[in-house]
C-alpha cells in the first residue's frame, strides 16, 4: 500500500468501472428491466461512500492494518458487484 491517495484512487477506479459496466449492460439490453442494474449502481455508490469514510477516519490505532483491511474489503465487495452484473439477464 503506497499511500492514502492511491487507495482513494483505487476505490474510485474500481467502483467507477463497475458502474460503467452496468451502464454498458443497460445500453446493450434496452429491452430488459433496469431495476436490478440500478440497484447495483446504488450499491456501488453506497460502497464508495462507506469505503471513503473509512479511509478518512482519523482515530486509527494501526493505520497500515486499517488500510490493508479497506483494500481487502474493496476487493471483496467489488467482486460481489461484478458477480451481480454477470448474473443480470
C-alpha positions, -999 to +999 in steps of 0.1 A: +000+000+000+017+031-012-004+058+004-039+070+011-042+089-022-036+057-041-061+038-021-087+065-028-079+063-065-083+026-064-117+028-048-128+054-073-115+034-103-128+001-093-163+012-084-164+037-113-156+008-137-183-013-121-209+015-126-197+019-162-201-018-168-237-016-156-244+013-180-229-007-209-251-036-200-282-013-198-273+002-232-269-032-249-300-046-232-326-018-238-354-043-239-348-056-203-359-042-169-333-020-153-344-023-117-317-048-108-290-029-126-300+003-110-298-014-076-262-025-084-253+011-092-269+023-059-249-004-041-217+006-058-223+043-047-230+032-012-199+011-011-179+040-024-192+063+004-186+037+030-150+030+020-141+066+016-154+073+051-133+045+064-102+059+046-108+093+061-112+080+097-086+098+118-085+078+151-070+046+139-047+026+161-028+007+133-030+027+101-012+001+080-036-027+090-066-004+087-058+005+051-050-031+042-084-041+056-101-014+035-082-026+004-094-062+011-130-050+016-128-031-018-117-063-035-144-084-018-172-060-025-160-053-060-160-090-069-195-093-054-208-064-076-192-079-107-209-112-100-242-094-098-235-077-131-227-111-147-260-125-134-281-098-150-303-115-175 
